[in-house]
Amino acid sequence: MIEFFGQPWTVLKTPPPSFGFIVVYIVGCFAVVYWVWVWMHRKQVLVIGLMVLAIWIWDAAWRERGRLLDITFLDVGHGDAAFVRFPDGKVMLVDGGANSLRTEATEAGIVRRVGYDHGERTLDPFLCHEGVFGIDLLLLSHPDNDHGGGLAHILRGFDVKRESTHQILHEIVDAKRIPHELGYAGTVDLTSTTLLELLHPFDAASTDLHDKDVNNDSLVLKLTYGDVRILFTGDIERKVELMLVESGKDLRCHIMGAKHLAVRSSSMLCVRGTRSSLWGSGIDTASRLR
């Protein structure tokens, strides 16, 4: 019995009910209980119901028309994860935090899971709360556990339409037949509402996926929405920062993820002189940026 109800298909994920749904539910319950009164005053009830429905549809359409770019940086401890919802409703996930889950046996022979999977414990509840059950683009900046460990759970449990990744998640991606590719410099074709530009790696020749220097293989993504520019930098270090500066690319931004802030090899020279907001941890580089 436990094994049967433990199957993935026995769990139905639903978003929290909206205010409109709650109102309709309460009115429906009232109509069922007092159906005689409703039937006797059906014309008046119908007119009022149509008026409420018209207001609800108009309000939903107006909010949809006025939707803005929404970016949420999730707290995954030492790691990174960002959720982006574009004005046209498409969604993108950049990295997924760490996965430290492992199994161990107790003295009594009981096998239990220990550790923490940010994909299961942080990203999954957040996406369900947002009513998101499909992801249009998933980006893994580089194959470190603190950036990609949590993405395995997302790939297994969500409808991912497209992925740009390294080798770490290929087994799951191939099994689910998700279109995927290695990301190189150029424009990402995802939405007409926002410009997405990959600034690094420059090309296949500049990236060695078999070396141990995975930080400097990180994807660097620039997102431009109107006059606002956001820079996702993965875990690039001074070497790549200098290469980006020397490349002549426009690195000006309003918001930037400054990774490895406490590491002296990461100075984020590419934003010196710009008025940028930083997210990350540590003070060493942040103090130098001032």
TISEMI-443371 format. One record per residue: y, x, z of N, C-alpha, C, O in turn. Coordinates in steps of 0.02 Angstrom, whole numbers, plus 50000, padded with zeros to 5 digits. Example, Ala and Ser with C-alpha at 12.3 -4.5 7.8 and 13.67 -1.06 7.14 Angstrom:
REM residues 2
497165066050390497755061550390498355066050390498345071250423;498885064250354499475068450357500025064550394500575067050402;
END
This chain:
REM residues 290
499405004150000500005000050000500635004350000501105003149962;500635009450044501225013950048501315017649982501875018449958;500755019949952500795023549889501065019049833501445021249791;500855012649834501085007949782501835006949785502185007449734;502095005549846502815004349853503215010749852503835010549852;502885016449850503235022849845503355025049773503655030249762;503125021049724503235022749654503975021949636504315017649664;504235026149590504945025749571505155018949545505725016849558;504715015349509504915009049479504965003349530505194997849512;504765004649593504824999449644505514999349676505654994949718;505945003949658506615004449686507125002149634507125004749578;507544997449651508064994949607508744996949634508944994849688;509105001049596509765003349617510284998249595510304996349536;510704996149640511234991449624511884993849655511884996649709;512454992749620513104994549648513294989649703513014984149705;513764991349746514004986649796514334980649762514654981549710;514274974649789514564968749757515324969049755515644971249802;515604966749699516334966549693516604960449731516234956049752;517264960349740517584954849774517474948249736517344943049766;517514948649669517404942649629516694939949636516594933849640;516214944449639515514942349647515414938849714515074933749719;515724941649767515664938649833515964931549834515674927049864;516544930749801516864924149798516414919149762516314913549786;516144921249705515714916749666515084915049707514854909249705;514814919849742514224918649783514354913449838513954908949849;514924914249872515104909549926515214902549898514974897649926;515574902149841515694895649810515044892449788514944886449795;514594896549760513944893949739513534891249797513224885949791;513544894849853513184892449912513484885849937513124881249956;514144885449936514484879249956514284873449911514164867949934;514264874849845514094869549797513374867149807513244861149799;512924871649824512224869649835512164865249897511814860249897;512514867249951512464863550014512804856650008512544851650032;513384856549975513774850349970513764847649898514274845549871;513164847749867513114846049797513314838749784513564837149730;513204834349833513394827249823514144826649816514394823249772;514524830049860515254829749857515494833049792515964830549760;515184838549773515384841949711515264837449651515684837049606;514694833949650514544829449594515034823649590515234821649536;515244821049647515714815449648516404817649625516784813549599;516574823949635517234826449615517154831849561517514836849559;516664830749517516484835949469517044837649421517114843449402;517464832849401518004834349354518514839049386518724843949356;518714837449448519194841749483518894848749495519234853849487;518264848849515517924855249528517884859349464517974865449466;517744856149407517694859649344518364862749324518384868449303;518904858949332519574861549315519744867549359519974872649334;519634866849424519774872349470519344878449454519584884149455;518714877249438518264882749421518474886449359518454892649357;518694882749308518934885849246519574889849258519664895149228;520004887449301520624891049317520464897649352520744902849336;520014897349401519814903449436519484908349389519614914349393;519054905949345518714910249296519214913549250519144919549234;519714909749226520224912549182520614918049216520754923349187;520804916949279521174922049317520744928249327520984933849321;520104927249341519644932849353519574937049289519614943149291;519474933749232519394937249168520034940949150520014946749128;520614937749159521254940949143521364947049187521594952249163;521204946449251521294952149297520844957949278521054963749279;520214956349261519734961649242519954965149178519914971249172;520194961149129520424964049066521044968449076521104973649044;521494966349120522104970149132521934976849166522224982049149;521474976649215521284982849249520914987449202520994993549207;520514984749156520164988849107520654992249061520574998049043;521174988549041521674991248995522074996849028522275001648995;522194996149093522595001049128522205006649161522475010349202;521565007349143521145012449174521395019449157521585020749100;521395023849206521625030649197521025035449203520465033349217;521165041749191520665046849201520535047549276520995048149316;519905047549295519715047949366519255053849376518715054249346;519455058549419519045064449434518925064749509519385064349549;518295065449528518105065949598517735072549609517225073849577;517995076649654517665082949672517255081549735517525080149788;516595082049728516145080049782516035085849831515985091649811;515985084149895515865089149946515115090649949514725086849977;514925096249919514225098349919514145105049956513685108849941;514595106350003514555112450042514695118449998515155118449957;514285123750006514355129749965514065128249896513455128849886;514485126249850514255124349784514805120349750515375120449771;514615116949697515115113349658514805107249625514235107449603;515195101849622515005095849586515625091749575516005090449622;515735089549513516325085549496516105079749451515715080649405;516375073849466516235067849427516865065849390517405065449420;516805064649324517385062849283517235056249248516735055549214;517695051449258517655045049222518255044649176518825044749199;518135044049111518675043949062518955036849054518625032049073;519555036149027519855029549019519435024648979519495018548989;519015027048933518605022548894517945020848928517515017548898;517855023048991517265021349028516705026449026516225025949064;516745031348981516235036548978516285041049040516815041949069;515705043849060515695047849120515385054749106514945055449063;515615059649144515365066549138515255069249208515635067949254;514715073049215514565076349279514545083849267514185086249224;514955087549306514975094749300514655097749363514935097349417;514065100749354513685103749409513445098549459513655092749457;512995100649504512705095749549512535098249618512115095249652;512845103749640512705106149707512015109249713511665110049663;511835110949774511215114749786510635110149804510725104349824;510035112849798509425109549820509025114649860508735119349832;508995113649926508625118149970507985114949996507695117450045;507775109549965507165106049988506545110349980506475113949930;506115110050028505465113350024504975109450069505185105650112;504345110550058503835107350100503515112450145503415118150126;503365110350206503025114750252502545110650295502665104650307;502015113750317501505110350357501615111850430501735117550449;501555106750472501605107550544500935109850572500435110250536;500925111350637500305113450669499775107850667499175109250668;500015101650664499545096050661499295094750590498905090050578;499515098850542499295097950473499695092950433499495091150378;500245090650461500665085750426501155089450381501515093950404;501175087650318501635090650270502285086750270502275080650261;502835090050278503485086650279503985090450237503915096450223;504495086850216505035089850177505595092150224505805088450269;505825098150214506385100750252506905103350203506745105150146;507525103650225508065105850181508485099950157508445094450185;508885101150106509365096150083509455096650008509585102049981;509385091049975509495090649902510135086649891510155080549901;510665090049869511305086649858511265081649801511655076849799;510805082749755510725077749702510485071149729510735065849709;510005071349775509725065349804510165062449859510225056349865;510465066749900510815064449960511565063449951511875059849989;511855066649901512575066249890512755062949824513115057949823;512495065749769512685063149703512405056249690512765051849667;511765055149705511445048749691511805042949727511975038049694;511925043349793512285037849826512985036849799513225031149793;513325042349782514005041649755513995038049688514395033549676;513545040049643513515036949577513335029549582513615025449546;512875027949626512685020849636513275016849663513385011149642;513655019749709514245016349736514755015149681515105010049682;514805019749633515275018949578515005014449523515355013149474;514395012149530514105007849478513905011749416513895008949362;513745018149424513575022449368512825023749368512555026549416;512475021649316511765022749311511585026549246511005027649231;512105028449208512005032449149512575037549143513145035949160;512415043449120512905048849114512945050949041512445052549010;513555050849014513645052548944513595059948930513345061948877;513825064048976513785071348967513685074649034514065073349081;513175078849039513055082749099513145090049083512825092649036;513565093449121513695100549109513455104649169513625103249226;513055109649155512865114649206513245121049189513135124049136;513695123149234514115128849218513705135249213513825139349168;513235136249259512795142149257512205140849304512265136749350;511645144349292511025142649328510965145649397510455148749413;511465144749439511395146249510511205139949547511415134449528;510805140549600510565134749636511135130549665511095124449667;511685133849686512225130049717512635126049667513075122249686;512495126949603512825123049551512335118349515512525112749496;511715120449506511245116549466510655113649503510275109749475;510565115549567509975113249604509915105749609509375103049603;510475102349620510465095149628510405091249563510305085149565;510455094549506510445090949443509745088649423509675084049383;509225091849450508545089749433508435082449453508145078649415;508665080649512508585073649535508975068849490508735063449474;509565070849469509975066549425509645065649358509635060149331;509365070949330509045070549265508425066049268508265062549220;508075066249324507475062149331507645054749342507285050349317;508185053349378508315046549400508845042749363508935036749373;509225046249319509775042949284509685043649208509335048149184;510005039249172509985039349099510525044249075511105042449068;510315050449061510775055549037510735055748961510205056948933;511305054648929511315054248856511365061048822511125061948766;511665065848857511775072348825511885077548879512195076148930;511625083648868511685088748918511855095448886511595097048833;512285099148919512425106048898512245110548957512565110249009;511735114548948511465118249005511175124948982511165126448923;510945128749031510575134849017509825133249018509635127748998;509415137849040508695136849037508395133249097507825130949095;508775132749151508485130749216508185123749216507705122549252;508465119149178508235112149181507885109949117507805103949105;507685114649076507415112749010506765108849015506635104548973;506355110049066505725106549071505835099049079505505095049046;506305097149122506455090049132506785087149069506615081649047;507255090849041507625088548983507155087348924507205082248889;506695092048913506225091248857505745085348869505585081748822;505535084448931505075078948946505395072148934505065067548912;506045071548948506395065148939506745064848870507065059848854;506665070048830506955070348763507705069148763507965065248724;508045072548808508775072048813509075077248766508905083148772;509515075348720509845080248678510215085448720510595083548765;510105091848707510435097048747510595103048704510325103948649;511045107048728511275112848691511585117848739511785116148794;511625124048717511985129148753512725128748733512875128148674;513165128948782513875127948768514225134348750514165139448785;514605134148695515025139848676515725137248659515825131148652;516195141848654516895140148645516995135248587516705136248533;517385130148599517525125148548517695118548581517705117948642;517815113548540517985106848564517355102748576516895102748535;517325099348633516755095048649516915087948625517405084948646;516495085348581516605078648552516275073448598515675072348594;516675070448642516405065448688516825059148689516555053648686;517485059848694517925054148700518575055548665518805061248661;518875050248638519525050948603520105050648652520685051748632;519975049048715520515048248764520725054748796521275055248822;520295059848793520415066048828520165071848786519635071348754;520535077348786520335083348749519915087748794520135089748848;519305089248772518855093648809518745100048769518525099848712;518915105748800518845112148765518425116948807518585118148866;517905119748777517535125148809517875131648790517935133248731;518095135448839518445141748827517985147748833518135153148806;517425146948867516955152448878516275149448893516235144148924;515725152748870515665159048833515955158548763515975153148732;516185164248738516515164248672516015162748617516155158848572;515415165748620514895164648570514235167048598514205169548654;513705166348559513035168248582512985175748594512625177948639;513355179648555513315186948561513605189448627513405194748652;514065185548657514385187748719514015185348781514245186548837;513445182048772513075179248828512355181748827512005181348777;512135184348884511445186648892511125182548948511245183949007;510725177548930510435173148980509865176449019509605173449066;509675182549000509125185949034509375191049085508975194049121;510035192249088510275197049137510385193549204510315187449210;510565197449254510675194749321511395192649334511555189949386;511825193949285512535192449294512675185349270513045184349222;512385180449304512455173549281513155170749294513375166149260;513515173549343514185171049357514635171749297515015167149281;514595177349263515025178549205514765175349142515065176149088;514215171649147513985167449091514225160249100514045155949060;514625159049152514835152249168515225148949112515605152149076;515125142349105515535138449060516235137649091516295136149151;516745138649051517435137249073517685131449031517725132048969;517835125949063518025119749029518745117949044518945117949103;519125116548992519815114249001519855106948979519655105248924;520095102749024520155095649011520895093849008521265095049056;521105090848953521815089048944521865081448934521585078648888;522245078348980522355071148977523115070048980523415070649033;523405068348923524135067748920524455074448933524315079348898;524875074848984525205081149002524845084749058525075089949081;524285082049081523925084949137523335089149112522955086949069;523265095249139522735099749118522335101849180522615103849231;521665101449174521215103349229520745108649202520485108049147;520635113849242520215119449222519615119949269519685120749329;519015119549240518395120649276518155127749259518065129349200;518055131949309517935139049295517245141549313517115147549306;516795137249337516145139749358516225144949412516585143949461;515875150649404515935156149452516145162549416515905167949435;516575162049366516775168049330517115173049377517445171049425;517045179349362517335184649402517875188249361518045186249305;518145193549391518725196949361518615198949288519065198449247;518015201249273517865203549205518015198149153518355199449104;517755192149164517855186649117518565184049120518845181949069;518865184049179519555181849185520015185949141520435183249105;519925192549143520325196949101520195195749027520655195948986;519555194449010519395193048940519735186648917519975186248860;519755181648960520085175348942520835176348933521135173648886;521135180348977521855181648970521995185348905522465183748869;521595190448891521695194448830521535190548767521765192348713;521145185148772520965181248713521555177248686521545174948629;522075176448727522665172648705522595165148711523025161448687;522055162848742521965155648750522475152848800522685156348846;522655146648791523135143448836522765141548900522375136748901;522885145248954522535144149017522965140549068522755139849126;523545138249048523985134749096523655128249117523355124649076;523705126649181523385120549206523745118149269524115121949301;523645111849285523925108949346523425109049403523615109649461;522775108549387522245108749438521715113549414521515113449356;521495117949460520995122849441520495123949497520685124149555;519865124649478519345126349526519305133949531519075137149484;519535136749586519525144049596518895145849635518875145249696;518385147949599517745149449631517765156449661518175160649643;517295157549708517235164049741517905166249769518095172049762;518255161549801518925163149827518925168749878519415172249885;518365169549912518345174749963518075181249937517975186049975;517955181649871517675187649841518215191349803518565188349761;518295197649817518835201349786518755202249711519235203549676;518135201649686518025202449614518255196449575518245196549514;518475191149609518715185149575519435183849596519565181249650;519895185649552520605185249571520965179549537521535178049555;520645176349487520965170949450521645173149423522145169549429;521645179049392522265181549363522515176949308523115177049292;522075172849280522265168849222522765163449239523045160349194;522895162149303523385156949319523975159649357524365155749385;524065166049360524655168849393525285166149359525335166149298;525745163949399526375161549371526365154249353526875151549330;525795150849361525765143649345525795139749410525645142349463;525975133449404526015128949462525375124949465525345119349439;524855127749495524205124549494523975122849565524145126349613;523595117449570523265115749632522555118449629522235118249576;522305121049685521645124149687521175119849728521385116749777;520535119749709520025117149754519495122549760519335126049712;519225123149819518725128349832518745130249905518975126249946;518515136149922518515138349991518695145649994518625149349945;518935147850052519135154850060519885155550055520235151050032;520145161350077520865162450078521075168750042521665169550027;520605173250028520805179750001521165179049935521725181549927;520845175749887521155175049821521735170149823522245171249790;521675164849862522215159949867522855163249890523395161549865;522805167749938523415171049962523715175549908524325176049904;523295178649867523555182949814523875178849758524355181049726;523615172749747523915168449695524615166349713525015164949669;524775166049778525445164149798525935169849786526535169049801;
END
